[in-house]
């Protein structure tokens, strides 16, 4: 199964330390391929979003279960 990604942006009081806490995060895409995730993040940054407020999670098996990226899952954003 190919890796898929979820892209979210902090818009409120969300916390990086509890990925189950959906409060304060806006989803900008889920089940995204690598290239789709890179394109989405680039468009958010080009649109004025702060890269610090964007997080990417890896889909862990096609269910609503996501985890932070490992070194081998990292996305490479041009720019």
N, C-alpha and C positions, 0 to 999 in steps of 0.2 A: 504494500500500500504506500502510495506516495505521501510525503509529508505535506501537510496543509497548515496554514497559519491564520491567526485571528489578529486584526489590527484594531487597537483601541487608543483613545486619546483622553487624557485626564481633563475634566472640565469642572471639577468641584472638589469634594473632600475625599476622593478615593485614596487608597493607600497602596503603595508598591509591595507592602509586606504581606498582604492578604489577597491573593488573586481571586478568592471566592467572593470578595466584597465588590459587587458590581456598582455600588453607589459612587457617583462622581466620574464614571467612565462612559464614553460614548463609543459604541462599536462602529467601525468604519468598514468592516468586512470580515467574513469568516469563511472557512473552507477555501482560502485563497492559495493558489500555487505560489511557489517561490517568486516567479516573475510578477504575478499579480500583486503580491505583497510589496515588492520593491516599488512597483509603479504607484501603488496607493500611498505608500509612505512618502515618496518623492513628491506626489501631487499635494499632499497635506503640507509638507514643508514649503513648497513653492507657493502655496496659498496663505502662508503666514503662520502656520502652526509651529510651536516651539518643539524641536526634536526631543527635548527632555520630557515633554508631556505625552509622548507617543510610546506605547509599549506593544510588543509583538509576543504572542503566545503560540506555542506549538500545539496542534490538535493531537490528542493522545487517543486515537482510535475511532474517530467518527462520532463520538458522543459528546455531550457538554462537559468535557473534561480537558482542561488545558494546563500546560506547564510552561515555565520559563525556558528559554532556548539554551541549549548547551553550546559549547564552542563550535561544534560541527553543524549546528542548525542556524548559526548567525547569518543574517542577511547583510549583503554588502550594498550600501546605498551610494550611488555615484554622486559626486558633488563636492 
